[in-house]
Amino acid sequence: MFPVWFFMIMIGIIGYLLYLTRPNEDSFVVISRNGLRKMQGWFRGRVSGRG
């Protein structure tokens, strides 16, 4: 069994890494635009009979 302090340190490290690598608002806009383009291309392919 691991001691409690081990889990507390692991949670702290994971939280800190998630904080450092968090997306900012600009990247959310880019991700949403790319996702929208992919979905539009997929729908167009389905409508035209390709894909």
C-alpha positions as CSV (number, residue, x, y, z in Angstrom):
1,M,0.0,0.0,0.0
2,F,1.2,3.5,-0.8
3,P,1.1,6.1,1.9
4,V,-1.4,9.0,1.8
5,W,1.3,11.6,1.2
6,F,2.2,9.7,-2.1
7,F,-1.3,10.2,-3.5
8,M,-1.4,13.8,-2.4
9,I,1.9,14.5,-4.2
10,M,0.8,12.7,-7.3
11,I,-2.5,14.7,-7.4
12,G,-0.5,17.9,-7.0
13,I,1.9,17.0,-9.8
14,I,-0.9,16.0,-12.2
15,G,-2.9,19.1,-11.4
16,Y,0.1,21.3,-11.9
17,L,0.9,19.7,-15.3
18,L,-2.8,20.1,-16.4
19,Y,-2.5,23.8,-15.3
20,L,0.6,24.3,-17.4
21,T,-0.8,22.6,-20.5
22,R,-4.2,24.1,-20.3
23,P,-5.6,25.5,-23.5
24,N,-6.2,29.2,-23.6
25,E,-9.1,30.9,-25.3
26,D,-7.3,31.4,-28.6
27,S,-6.6,27.7,-29.0
28,F,-10.3,26.9,-28.2
29,V,-11.2,29.1,-31.1
30,V,-8.8,27.3,-33.4
31,I,-9.9,23.9,-32.2
32,S,-13.6,24.7,-32.8
33,R,-12.9,26.1,-36.2
34,N,-10.9,23.0,-37.3
35,G,-13.6,20.7,-35.9
36,L,-16.3,22.6,-37.7
37,R,-14.4,22.3,-41.0
38,K,-13.9,18.6,-40.5
39,M,-17.6,18.1,-39.8
40,Q,-18.6,20.2,-42.8
41,G,-16.3,18.2,-45.1
42,W,-17.7,14.9,-43.6
43,F,-21.3,16.1,-44.2
44,R,-20.6,17.2,-47.7
45,G,-19.0,13.9,-48.5
46,R,-22.0,12.0,-47.1
47,V,-24.5,14.2,-49.0
48,S,-22.7,13.8,-52.3
49,G,-22.4,10.0,-51.9
50,R,-18.7,9.8,-51.2
51,G,-17.1,8.6,-48.0
